[in-house]
Amino acid sequence: MANQKLHLRGICPAPLTLTVTAGGVSLPAAALAAPGNFDLVFDLPASLVGLPEFQLDLSVDHVTRPATDPRDFGLAFGIFEVK
């Protein structure tokens, strides 16, 4: 179980920066430079390796609102995985 990684996959509508906190530990920010699919991998902090669960907090530096839609969009996630 050593060296586990946190994998996040999804779709980004516009360039933005994602910040991730896993189990209260801040992970390096990820700059998504262009719209499209993303596949991010973070080293899991040693204090979280092997735990059956932990809290994951995600934040983007801004949202996008298309002219034809009243909703705000940050990121759309498809997969959250630890392996």
Secondary structure by P-SEA (a helix, b strand, c coil): ccbbbbbbbbbbcccbbbbbbcccccccccccccccbbbbbbbcccccccccbbbbbbbbccccccccccccccccccccccc
